[in-house]
């Protein structure tokens, strides 16, 4: 854990009284609205399309259905639609839904193969109304629900037999993760000025090394908006990669691709395929 994290935690003593909205959620949609308005470019869209091709090792999604759980900016729903999938996008945050609707308006107006809802991955009745999909995609969402285990469970029926499930989940770093949760909670309780100070501290910690090393985003995202999302993203839960692996193995999923953050800070990425039922396997 960096020294700046300890400095941020000590800001609790300086801040004086606690704010009333102690458990306030981070406004993901407000952040993604800024991304769509100020940072989305044709190049970023192309990078997002390329990232889906690499992840799923396909040329396109023609004839397949794609569910984007927690669609955020709408960028990856757009990328999946450009690859030929029939897409359904949903998000809990109304501003994220508005972002996705705006991207559809710009690039696929009046398209019947792209539907968008405001919905909650913890709402079983809503999920039951959706049916099943060839691809279920949820990047960095389920750990922000406040009930990650239930969210992990709820996505299972959404994946068709033989379909694929992609999720990314924050890595469990033990004490360091608990400190990060405290920082995120503090950020969401803070005034605009304190939020700015926190952001500038972490911009120095995360941003300068990235610039000096010449690191490049591979998913078409904006470093600045990802930084805000990382600092503010709350609720916040974590899991070790083996826990996610065994959770889905017990539910009939086979892990076909794994990318970890090496035990450090960040998200572990999992691509599963849902096993065919025995009678389907025998008939093939």
Short mmCIF file of the C-alpha atoms (twelve columns), coordinates in Angstrom:
data_MODEL
# 
_entry.id   MODEL 
# 
loop_
_atom_site.group_PDB 
_atom_site.id 
_atom_site.type_symbol 
_atom_site.label_atom_id 
_atom_site.label_alt_id 
_atom_site.label_comp_id 
_atom_site.label_asym_id 
_atom_site.label_seq_id 
_atom_site.Cartn_x 
_atom_site.Cartn_y 
_atom_site.Cartn_z 
_atom_site.pdbx_PDB_model_num 
ATOM 1   C CA . UNK A 1   0.000   0.000   0.000   1 
ATOM 2   C CA . UNK A 2   1.369   3.436   -0.923  1 
ATOM 3   C CA . UNK A 3   2.257   6.148   1.612   1 
ATOM 4   C CA . UNK A 4   -0.313  8.459   0.024   1 
ATOM 5   C CA . UNK A 5   -3.076  6.045   1.041   1 
ATOM 6   C CA . UNK A 6   -2.116  6.468   4.690   1 
ATOM 7   C CA . UNK A 7   -2.146  10.248  4.209   1 
ATOM 8   C CA . UNK A 8   -5.644  10.088  2.784   1 
ATOM 9   C CA . UNK A 9   -6.913  8.009   5.688   1 
ATOM 10  C CA . UNK A 10  -5.490  10.547  8.126   1 
ATOM 11  C CA . UNK A 11  -7.643  13.186  6.433   1 
ATOM 12  C CA . UNK A 12  -10.551 11.826  8.457   1 
ATOM 13  C CA . UNK A 13  -9.138  13.649  11.502  1 
ATOM 14  C CA . UNK A 14  -8.841  16.902  9.557   1 
ATOM 15  C CA . UNK A 15  -12.270 16.721  8.025   1 
ATOM 16  C CA . UNK A 16  -14.078 17.326  11.325  1 
ATOM 17  C CA . UNK A 17  -17.638 16.096  11.420  1 
ATOM 18  C CA . UNK A 18  -18.855 13.212  9.319   1 
ATOM 19  C CA . UNK A 19  -21.229 13.909  6.500   1 
ATOM 20  C CA . UNK A 20  -24.765 12.589  6.760   1 
ATOM 21  C CA . UNK A 21  -24.652 10.479  3.618   1 
ATOM 22  C CA . UNK A 22  -22.001 8.112   4.975   1 
ATOM 23  C CA . UNK A 23  -22.857 5.250   2.640   1 
ATOM 24  C CA . UNK A 24  -23.303 7.311   -0.504  1 
ATOM 25  C CA . UNK A 25  -22.653 5.468   -3.735  1 
ATOM 26  C CA . UNK A 26  -20.194 6.736   -6.273  1 
ATOM 27  C CA . UNK A 27  -21.839 8.363   -9.295  1 
ATOM 28  C CA . UNK A 28  -20.485 6.073   -11.991 1 
ATOM 29  C CA . UNK A 29  -22.881 7.528   -14.550 1 
ATOM 30  C CA . UNK A 30  -21.696 11.090  -13.998 1 
ATOM 31  C CA . UNK A 31  -18.122 9.981   -14.650 1 
ATOM 32  C CA . UNK A 32  -19.063 8.076   -17.811 1 
ATOM 33  C CA . UNK A 33  -21.180 10.958  -19.057 1 
ATOM 34  C CA . UNK A 34  -18.034 13.100  -18.925 1 
ATOM 35  C CA . UNK A 35  -16.163 10.371  -20.833 1 
ATOM 36  C CA . UNK A 36  -18.781 10.234  -23.603 1 
ATOM 37  C CA . UNK A 37  -18.973 14.033  -23.869 1 
ATOM 38  C CA . UNK A 38  -15.247 14.813  -23.705 1 
ATOM 39  C CA . UNK A 39  -13.087 11.773  -24.355 1 
ATOM 40  C CA . UNK A 40  -14.831 9.312   -26.673 1 
ATOM 41  C CA . UNK A 41  -13.130 9.254   -30.068 1 
ATOM 42  C CA . UNK A 42  -13.299 6.969   -33.122 1 
ATOM 43  C CA . UNK A 43  -9.917  5.577   -32.099 1 
ATOM 44  C CA . UNK A 44  -11.204 4.621   -28.644 1 
ATOM 45  C CA . UNK A 45  -14.180 2.886   -30.232 1 
ATOM 46  C CA . UNK A 46  -11.844 0.954   -32.546 1 
ATOM 47  C CA . UNK A 47  -9.714  -0.049  -29.549 1 
ATOM 48  C CA . UNK A 48  -12.797 -1.310  -27.719 1 
ATOM 49  C CA . UNK A 49  -13.826 -3.386  -30.748 1 
ATOM 50  C CA . UNK A 50  -10.309 -4.803  -31.025 1 
ATOM 51  C CA . UNK A 51  -10.273 -5.670  -27.321 1 
ATOM 52  C CA . UNK A 52  -13.460 -7.743  -27.672 1 
ATOM 53  C CA . UNK A 53  -11.988 -9.552  -30.664 1 
ATOM 54  C CA . UNK A 54  -8.861  -10.395 -28.648 1 
ATOM 55  C CA . UNK A 55  -10.765 -11.413 -25.567 1 
ATOM 56  C CA . UNK A 56  -13.183 -13.770 -27.316 1 
ATOM 57  C CA . UNK A 57  -10.756 -14.704 -30.122 1 
ATOM 58  C CA . UNK A 58  -13.339 -14.043 -32.835 1 
ATOM 59  C CA . UNK A 59  -13.640 -11.938 -35.953 1 
ATOM 60  C CA . UNK A 60  -17.227 -10.925 -35.222 1 
ATOM 61  C CA . UNK A 61  -20.349 -11.732 -33.173 1 
ATOM 62  C CA . UNK A 62  -22.698 -12.257 -36.131 1 
ATOM 63  C CA . UNK A 63  -25.779 -14.228 -35.098 1 
ATOM 64  C CA . UNK A 64  -24.974 -14.044 -31.376 1 
ATOM 65  C CA . UNK A 65  -26.695 -12.315 -28.485 1 
ATOM 66  C CA . UNK A 66  -24.704 -10.125 -26.102 1 
ATOM 67  C CA . UNK A 67  -25.746 -8.953  -22.635 1 
ATOM 68  C CA . UNK A 68  -23.833 -5.985  -21.179 1 
ATOM 69  C CA . UNK A 69  -24.380 -5.955  -17.405 1 
ATOM 70  C CA . UNK A 70  -23.549 -2.534  -16.000 1 
ATOM 71  C CA . UNK A 71  -23.046 -0.945  -19.403 1 
ATOM 72  C CA . UNK A 72  -21.519 2.264   -17.983 1 
ATOM 73  C CA . UNK A 73  -20.534 4.551   -20.854 1 
ATOM 74  C CA . UNK A 74  -22.069 2.159   -23.379 1 
ATOM 75  C CA . UNK A 75  -18.738 1.785   -25.190 1 
ATOM 76  C CA . UNK A 76  -18.622 -2.002  -25.079 1 
ATOM 77  C CA . UNK A 77  -22.282 -2.375  -25.982 1 
ATOM 78  C CA . UNK A 78  -21.475 -0.238  -29.023 1 
ATOM 79  C CA . UNK A 79  -18.403 -2.340  -29.797 1 
ATOM 80  C CA . UNK A 80  -20.395 -5.578  -29.557 1 
ATOM 81  C CA . UNK A 81  -23.088 -4.161  -31.826 1 
ATOM 82  C CA . UNK A 82  -20.459 -3.083  -34.347 1 
ATOM 83  C CA . UNK A 83  -19.213 -6.667  -34.304 1 
ATOM 84  C CA . UNK A 84  -22.683 -7.845  -35.309 1 
ATOM 85  C CA . UNK A 85  -24.214 -9.015  -32.017 1 
ATOM 86  C CA . UNK A 86  -27.785 -8.393  -30.954 1 
ATOM 87  C CA . UNK A 87  -27.170 -6.399  -27.774 1 
ATOM 88  C CA . UNK A 88  -29.093 -5.785  -24.582 1 
ATOM 89  C CA . UNK A 89  -27.561 -3.222  -22.217 1 
ATOM 90  C CA . UNK A 90  -28.598 -2.323  -18.710 1 
ATOM 91  C CA . UNK A 91  -27.272 -0.350  -15.773 1 
ATOM 92  C CA . UNK A 92  -28.517 0.693   -12.348 1 
ATOM 93  C CA . UNK A 93  -27.315 4.275   -12.853 1 
ATOM 94  C CA . UNK A 94  -29.722 6.400   -14.895 1 
ATOM 95  C CA . UNK A 95  -26.880 8.568   -16.255 1 
ATOM 96  C CA . UNK A 96  -25.079 5.458   -17.512 1 
ATOM 97  C CA . UNK A 97  -28.288 4.404   -19.241 1 
ATOM 98  C CA . UNK A 98  -28.475 7.885   -20.783 1 
ATOM 99  C CA . UNK A 99  -24.864 7.549   -22.022 1 
ATOM 100 C CA . UNK A 100 -25.653 4.247   -23.705 1 
ATOM 101 C CA . UNK A 101 -28.821 5.636   -25.271 1 
ATOM 102 C CA . UNK A 102 -26.765 8.539   -26.625 1 
ATOM 103 C CA . UNK A 103 -24.243 6.181   -28.246 1 
ATOM 104 C CA . UNK A 104 -27.051 4.226   -29.833 1 
ATOM 105 C CA . UNK A 105 -28.544 7.484   -31.120 1 
ATOM 106 C CA . UNK A 106 -25.205 8.468   -32.660 1 
ATOM 107 C CA . UNK A 107 -24.241 5.160   -34.244 1 
ATOM 108 C CA . UNK A 108 -27.302 2.855   -34.442 1 
ATOM 109 C CA . UNK A 109 -30.442 5.018   -34.427 1 
ATOM 110 C CA . UNK A 110 -33.740 3.101   -34.501 1 
ATOM 111 C CA . UNK A 111 -31.854 -0.204  -34.391 1 
ATOM 112 C CA . UNK A 112 -34.053 -3.047  -33.170 1 
ATOM 113 C CA . UNK A 113 -31.023 -5.232  -32.406 1 
ATOM 114 C CA . UNK A 114 -29.841 -2.989  -29.566 1 
ATOM 115 C CA . UNK A 115 -32.104 -2.575  -26.544 1 
ATOM 116 C CA . UNK A 116 -31.302 -0.575  -23.407 1 
ATOM 117 C CA . UNK A 117 -32.844 -0.642  -19.915 1 
ATOM 118 C CA . UNK A 118 -32.336 0.721   -16.463 1 
ATOM 119 C CA . UNK A 119 -32.016 -2.432  -14.393 1 
ATOM 120 C CA . UNK A 120 -30.347 -3.991  -11.384 1 
ATOM 121 C CA . UNK A 121 -28.285 -7.190  -11.429 1 
ATOM 122 C CA . UNK A 122 -29.640 -7.853  -7.913  1 
ATOM 123 C CA . UNK A 123 -33.246 -7.744  -9.170  1 
ATOM 124 C CA . UNK A 124 -34.048 -11.378 -9.959  1 
ATOM 125 C CA . UNK A 125 -37.468 -10.585 -11.421 1 
ATOM 126 C CA . UNK A 126 -35.887 -8.190  -13.900 1 
ATOM 127 C CA . UNK A 127 -33.166 -10.684 -14.835 1 
ATOM 128 C CA . UNK A 128 -35.726 -13.457 -15.337 1 
ATOM 129 C CA . UNK A 129 -37.457 -11.267 -17.931 1 
ATOM 130 C CA . UNK A 130 -34.325 -11.111 -20.095 1 
ATOM 131 C CA . UNK A 131 -33.899 -14.737 -21.122 1 
ATOM 132 C CA . UNK A 132 -30.486 -16.192 -21.967 1 
ATOM 133 C CA . UNK A 133 -27.573 -14.922 -24.034 1 
ATOM 134 C CA . UNK A 134 -24.665 -16.347 -26.000 1 
ATOM 135 C CA . UNK A 135 -22.309 -13.841 -24.355 1 
ATOM 136 C CA . UNK A 136 -22.725 -12.242 -20.934 1 
ATOM 137 C CA . UNK A 137 -20.231 -9.451  -20.304 1 
ATOM 138 C CA . UNK A 138 -19.684 -7.525  -17.080 1 
ATOM 139 C CA . UNK A 139 -16.463 -5.580  -16.698 1 
ATOM 140 C CA . UNK A 140 -15.783 -4.318  -13.181 1 
ATOM 141 C CA . UNK A 141 -19.415 -4.175  -12.121 1 
ATOM 142 C CA . UNK A 142 -20.411 -7.019  -9.819  1 
ATOM 143 C CA . UNK A 143 -18.004 -5.946  -7.071  1 
ATOM 144 C CA . UNK A 144 -19.714 -2.541  -6.893  1 
ATOM 145 C CA . UNK A 145 -23.226 -3.828  -6.147  1 
ATOM 146 C CA . UNK A 146 -22.867 -4.092  -2.374  1 
ATOM 147 C CA . UNK A 147 -23.801 -7.783  -2.652  1 
ATOM 148 C CA . UNK A 148 -21.141 -9.320  -4.885  1 
ATOM 149 C CA . UNK A 149 -21.826 -12.978 -4.098  1 
ATOM 150 C CA . UNK A 150 -25.500 -12.562 -4.943  1 
ATOM 151 C CA . UNK A 151 -24.581 -10.732 -8.142  1 
ATOM 152 C CA . UNK A 152 -22.183 -13.536 -9.123  1 
ATOM 153 C CA . UNK A 153 -25.006 -16.008 -8.538  1 
ATOM 154 C CA . UNK A 154 -27.605 -13.989 -10.405 1 
ATOM 155 C CA . UNK A 155 -25.688 -13.931 -13.680 1 
ATOM 156 C CA . UNK A 156 -25.541 -17.742 -13.922 1 
ATOM 157 C CA . UNK A 157 -29.018 -18.299 -15.443 1 
ATOM 158 C CA . UNK A 158 -28.421 -15.555 -17.997 1 
ATOM 159 C CA . UNK A 159 -25.755 -17.584 -19.818 1 
ATOM 160 C CA . UNK A 160 -27.092 -19.997 -22.431 1 
ATOM 161 C CA . UNK A 161 -25.803 -23.578 -22.517 1 
ATOM 162 C CA . UNK A 162 -22.492 -23.398 -24.361 1 
ATOM 163 C CA . UNK A 163 -22.492 -19.631 -23.906 1 
ATOM 164 C CA . UNK A 164 -19.663 -17.502 -22.536 1 
ATOM 165 C CA . UNK A 165 -19.428 -15.397 -19.397 1 
ATOM 166 C CA . UNK A 166 -16.835 -12.671 -18.956 1 
ATOM 167 C CA . UNK A 167 -16.372 -10.869 -15.642 1 
ATOM 168 C CA . UNK A 168 -13.610 -8.837  -14.026 1 
ATOM 169 C CA . UNK A 169 -13.389 -8.660  -10.240 1 
ATOM 170 C CA . UNK A 170 -11.081 -6.650  -7.983  1 
ATOM 171 C CA . UNK A 171 -8.238  -8.713  -6.588  1 
ATOM 172 C CA . UNK A 172 -8.265  -9.471  -2.850  1 
ATOM 173 C CA . UNK A 173 -5.103  -7.939  -1.346  1 
ATOM 174 C CA . UNK A 174 -6.121  -8.491  2.263   1 
ATOM 175 C CA . UNK A 175 -5.365  -5.451  4.431   1 
ATOM 176 C CA . UNK A 176 -4.518  -3.323  1.421   1 
ATOM 177 C CA . UNK A 177 -7.988  -3.939  -0.008  1 
ATOM 178 C CA . UNK A 178 -9.593  -2.935  3.285   1 
ATOM 179 C CA . UNK A 179 -7.610  0.304   3.219   1 
ATOM 180 C CA . UNK A 180 -8.716  0.946   -0.362  1 
ATOM 181 C CA . UNK A 181 -12.343 0.427   0.693   1 
ATOM 182 C CA . UNK A 182 -11.879 3.035   3.442   1 
ATOM 183 C CA . UNK A 183 -10.344 5.504   0.965   1 
ATOM 184 C CA . UNK A 184 -13.206 5.020   -1.483  1 
ATOM 185 C CA . UNK A 185 -15.776 5.498   1.249   1 
ATOM 186 C CA . UNK A 186 -13.990 8.645   2.431   1 
ATOM 187 C CA . UNK A 187 -13.910 10.011  -1.121  1 
ATOM 188 C CA . UNK A 188 -17.672 9.641   -1.462  1 
ATOM 189 C CA . UNK A 189 -18.258 11.372  1.879   1 
ATOM 190 C CA . UNK A 190 -16.008 14.303  1.029   1 
ATOM 191 C CA . UNK A 191 -16.552 17.814  -0.268  1 
ATOM 192 C CA . UNK A 192 -15.635 18.673  -3.869  1 
ATOM 193 C CA . UNK A 193 -12.410 20.278  -2.681  1 
ATOM 194 C CA . UNK A 194 -11.331 17.205  -0.705  1 
ATOM 195 C CA . UNK A 195 -12.222 14.978  -3.647  1 
ATOM 196 C CA . UNK A 196 -9.955  17.111  -5.837  1 
ATOM 197 C CA . UNK A 197 -7.074  16.772  -3.368  1 
ATOM 198 C CA . UNK A 198 -7.536  13.012  -3.187  1 
ATOM 199 C CA . UNK A 199 -7.648  12.775  -6.980  1 
ATOM 200 C CA . UNK A 200 -4.481  14.847  -7.425  1 
ATOM 201 C CA . UNK A 201 -2.606  12.697  -4.907  1 
ATOM 202 C CA . UNK A 202 -3.520  9.514   -6.739  1 
ATOM 203 C CA . UNK A 203 -2.939  11.119  -10.132 1 
ATOM 204 C CA . UNK A 204 0.661   11.553  -9.015  1 
ATOM 205 C CA . UNK A 205 0.840   8.010   -7.695  1 
ATOM 206 C CA . UNK A 206 -0.787  6.265   -10.664 1 
ATOM 207 C CA . UNK A 207 -0.499  8.778   -13.487 1 
ATOM 208 C CA . UNK A 208 3.136   9.863   -13.535 1 
ATOM 209 C CA . UNK A 209 4.545   6.298   -13.598 1 
ATOM 210 C CA . UNK A 210 2.173   5.465   -16.457 1 
ATOM 211 C CA . UNK A 211 3.306   8.487   -18.444 1 
ATOM 212 C CA . UNK A 212 6.996   7.808   -17.803 1 
ATOM 213 C CA . UNK A 213 6.666   4.135   -18.740 1 
ATOM 214 C CA . UNK A 214 4.615   4.925   -21.836 1 
ATOM 215 C CA . UNK A 215 1.863   2.520   -20.858 1 
ATOM 216 C CA . UNK A 216 -1.167  2.461   -23.125 1 
ATOM 217 C CA . UNK A 217 -4.770  1.560   -22.402 1 
ATOM 218 C CA . UNK A 218 -5.886  -1.456  -24.394 1 
ATOM 219 C CA . UNK A 219 -9.677  -1.163  -24.116 1 
ATOM 220 C CA . UNK A 220 -10.324 2.289   -25.541 1 
ATOM 221 C CA . UNK A 221 -10.856 3.800   -22.111 1 
ATOM 222 C CA . UNK A 222 -9.623  7.158   -20.792 1 
ATOM 223 C CA . UNK A 223 -6.945  7.080   -18.090 1 
ATOM 224 C CA . UNK A 224 -8.468  10.091  -16.308 1 
ATOM 225 C CA . UNK A 225 -11.997 8.635   -16.182 1 
ATOM 226 C CA . UNK A 226 -10.654 5.232   -15.160 1 
ATOM 227 C CA . UNK A 227 -8.736  6.957   -12.353 1 
ATOM 228 C CA . UNK A 228 -11.877 8.686   -11.061 1 
ATOM 229 C CA . UNK A 229 -13.772 5.403   -11.312 1 
ATOM 230 C CA . UNK A 230 -11.024 3.620   -9.357  1 
ATOM 231 C CA . UNK A 231 -10.757 6.184   -6.555  1 
ATOM 232 C CA . UNK A 232 -14.502 6.661   -6.156  1 
ATOM 233 C CA . UNK A 233 -15.889 3.227   -6.991  1 
ATOM 234 C CA . UNK A 234 -17.973 2.328   -3.950  1 
ATOM 235 C CA . UNK A 235 -19.464 -0.068  -2.747  1 
ATOM 236 C CA . UNK A 236 -16.305 -2.115  -3.178  1 
ATOM 237 C CA . UNK A 237 -15.698 -5.844  -2.729  1 
ATOM 238 C CA . UNK A 238 -12.832 -8.133  -3.700  1 
ATOM 239 C CA . UNK A 239 -12.099 -11.826 -4.295  1 
ATOM 240 C CA . UNK A 240 -9.109  -14.069 -4.820  1 
ATOM 241 C CA . UNK A 241 -9.051  -15.602 -8.322  1 
ATOM 242 C CA . UNK A 242 -9.391  -19.161 -7.029  1 
ATOM 243 C CA . UNK A 243 -12.637 -18.265 -5.254  1 
ATOM 244 C CA . UNK A 244 -14.182 -17.029 -8.492  1 
ATOM 245 C CA . UNK A 245 -12.883 -20.113 -10.313 1 
ATOM 246 C CA . UNK A 246 -14.411 -22.580 -7.834  1 
ATOM 247 C CA . UNK A 247 -17.636 -20.591 -7.522  1 
ATOM 248 C CA . UNK A 248 -18.389 -20.985 -11.215 1 
ATOM 249 C CA . UNK A 249 -16.923 -24.474 -11.542 1 
ATOM 250 C CA . UNK A 250 -19.525 -25.668 -9.026  1 
ATOM 251 C CA . UNK A 251 -22.201 -24.155 -11.273 1 
ATOM 252 C CA . UNK A 252 -21.144 -25.893 -14.462 1 
ATOM 253 C CA . UNK A 253 -18.735 -23.345 -15.952 1 
ATOM 254 C CA . UNK A 254 -15.330 -24.108 -17.449 1 
ATOM 255 C CA . UNK A 255 -12.615 -21.443 -17.200 1 
ATOM 256 C CA . UNK A 256 -11.134 -20.923 -20.663 1 
ATOM 257 C CA . UNK A 257 -9.129  -17.735 -20.114 1 
ATOM 258 C CA . UNK A 258 -7.691  -16.023 -17.060 1 
ATOM 259 C CA . UNK A 259 -5.716  -12.813 -16.689 1 
ATOM 260 C CA . UNK A 260 -4.620  -11.913 -13.174 1 
ATOM 261 C CA . UNK A 261 -2.977  -8.783  -11.808 1 
ATOM 262 C CA . UNK A 262 -0.197  -10.862 -10.262 1 
ATOM 263 C CA . UNK A 263 -1.518  -10.632 -6.726  1 
ATOM 264 C CA . UNK A 264 -1.383  -6.841  -6.819  1 
ATOM 265 C CA . UNK A 265 -3.714  -3.924  -7.365  1 
ATOM 266 C CA . UNK A 266 -6.385  -4.216  -10.041 1 
ATOM 267 C CA . UNK A 267 -8.934  -6.612  -11.486 1 
ATOM 268 C CA . UNK A 268 -8.612  -10.280 -12.339 1 
ATOM 269 C CA . UNK A 269 -10.342 -11.155 -15.621 1 
ATOM 270 C CA . UNK A 270 -12.227 -14.405 -16.174 1 
ATOM 271 C CA . UNK A 271 -13.708 -15.908 -19.320 1 
ATOM 272 C CA . UNK A 272 -15.907 -18.955 -18.733 1 
ATOM 273 C CA . UNK A 273 -17.951 -21.199 -20.966 1 
ATOM 274 C CA . UNK A 274 -21.104 -22.816 -19.645 1 
ATOM 275 C CA . UNK A 275 -20.920 -26.567 -20.085 1 
ATOM 276 C CA . UNK A 276 -23.480 -28.260 -22.261 1 
ATOM 277 C CA . UNK A 277 -25.966 -30.503 -20.498 1 
ATOM 278 C CA . UNK A 278 -25.106 -34.188 -20.620 1 
ATOM 279 C CA . UNK A 279 -27.885 -35.086 -23.075 1 
ATOM 280 C CA . UNK A 280 -26.717 -32.303 -25.425 1 
ATOM 281 C CA . UNK A 281 -23.124 -33.557 -25.201 1 
ATOM 282 C CA . UNK A 282 -24.173 -37.129 -25.954 1 
ATOM 283 C CA . UNK A 283 -26.280 -36.137 -28.949 1 
ATOM 284 C CA . UNK A 284 -23.369 -34.218 -30.476 1 
# 
